[in-house]
Amino acid sequence: MHHGKLVFSQIMTYLPLTTFRRCVAAHRGEHKVKNFSCLDQFFAMAFAQLTYRESLRDI
């Protein structure tokens, strides 16, 4: 059984979250967001990019 972090999780630890949140706040990215935050959307898009997905349906 696996007892460590996934590779995607290890890569995302290098993401400067303070800078990301500052950019989202500057562009009002969370305006009228109910469930799927900008960070969640970024993680989904990063996962799709790293795993060579070709469409949203592939994710």
C-alpha positions as CSV (number, residue, x, y, z in Angstrom):
1,M,0.0,0.0,0.0
2,H,1.2,3.5,-0.8
3,H,2.2,5.6,2.2
4,G,3.5,8.9,0.7
5,K,2.2,11.9,-1.2
6,L,1.1,11.6,-4.8
7,V,3.4,13.2,-7.4
8,F,0.8,15.8,-8.3
9,S,0.6,16.8,-4.6
10,Q,4.3,17.0,-4.4
11,I,4.5,19.3,-7.4
12,M,1.7,21.6,-6.2
13,T,3.6,22.2,-2.9
14,Y,6.0,24.4,-4.8
15,L,3.1,26.7,-5.9
16,P,3.4,30.1,-4.2
17,L,-0.2,30.2,-2.8
18,T,0.2,33.8,-1.5
19,T,1.0,35.0,-5.0
20,F,-1.8,33.1,-6.5
21,R,-4.3,34.4,-4.0
22,R,-3.1,37.9,-4.5
23,C,-3.6,37.6,-8.3
24,V,-7.1,36.2,-7.7
25,A,-8.0,39.1,-5.4
26,A,-6.6,41.7,-7.8
27,H,-8.7,40.4,-10.6
28,R,-11.7,39.6,-8.5
29,G,-11.6,36.0,-9.5
30,E,-13.8,34.7,-6.6
31,H,-16.6,37.1,-7.4
32,K,-19.9,35.3,-7.2
33,V,-18.2,31.9,-6.8
34,K,-20.3,29.3,-4.9
35,N,-18.6,25.9,-4.9
36,F,-15.6,25.7,-7.3
37,S,-12.9,28.1,-6.2
38,C,-10.2,29.5,-8.4
39,L,-7.6,27.3,-6.7
40,D,-9.7,24.2,-7.3
41,Q,-10.1,25.2,-11.0
42,F,-6.3,25.8,-11.2
43,F,-5.6,22.4,-9.7
44,A,-8.0,20.8,-12.2
45,M,-6.3,22.6,-15.2
46,A,-2.8,21.8,-13.9
47,F,-3.7,18.1,-13.5
48,A,-5.1,18.0,-17.0
49,Q,-2.0,19.7,-18.4
50,L,0.4,17.3,-16.6
51,T,-1.5,14.2,-17.7
52,Y,-1.9,15.3,-21.3
53,R,-5.7,15.6,-21.3
54,E,-7.3,16.9,-24.5
55,S,-10.7,18.1,-23.3
56,L,-12.7,18.8,-20.2
57,R,-14.5,15.5,-20.6
58,D,-11.1,13.7,-20.2
59,I,-10.5,15.2,-16.8
